[in-house]
């Protein structure tokens, strides 16, 4: 009996050690996407689900890792802070300020930013203050809006869907044309990037016309098991289909980051935070076939 208790204690101690370690580290995860629509190589660092965490003083570890990636721009896929009374957003703001001094920064909302935006009776002017700070630093906020980056022939859109599409235990069906009504038409001539926090609706984003979807929200499934992947999604779905990585659908690619921080359930196990780097590359073979190769 004593032996069994000792083994259980050691297993529990090991598990706690893994959780503490994974909650306080991140890995750099690179991806490549090619398209004949692209005019040149373009590197994006994508941040999601920071939830106001700091890796080192003033996020110095994260900033150093980002600098080593030499990005053309920074794009966020939402939930840079947490919609919890008194939680604050100081680390998120400090990080975005530092990044804005070095790179173009484009931010989109997750369900946490959206909640503070809509529930002013609870959160007051928190969202407005946050956005005013970002605007003052030249950060571009995309809430169902587009920005054109002509040097690489990109159209970047930040999508904010209704909060009813984040409900627990069941997926609300998204009606046909919903994304069009929110975000307008997808670009056909430019490489269309969609910053869409919730990956569950990847099929709908692909049908809309996104060439690349940058997403987050799922935190990698919180706990990851070898061969099984992420265990649970924020909507309480076990072993979610979209837990992290690269997915394709109808000619569209989705890069789903596992996020950087935690919120309600402060756990990461065999699941460190992710700093996602997406390198966009012109498809020279396709360009050559089309007579556009140089």
Secondary structure, DSSP 8 states (H G I E B T S, - for coil): -HHHHHHHHHHHHHHHHHHHHHHT-EEEEEEEEEETT-SS-EEEEEE---TT--SSGGGHHHHHHHHHHT-SEEEE-S-SS--STT---HHHHHHHHHHHTTSEEEE---HHHHHHHH-HHHHTTHHHHHHHHHHHTT-EE-SSEEEEETTTTEEEEEE---GGGG-SSS-----TTHHHHHH----SSSEEEEEEEEGGGHHHHHHHT-SEEEEESSGGGSBEETTTEE-B-TT--BT-S-SSEEEEETTEEEEE---S---SS---BS--EEEEEEEEEE-HHHHHHTT---
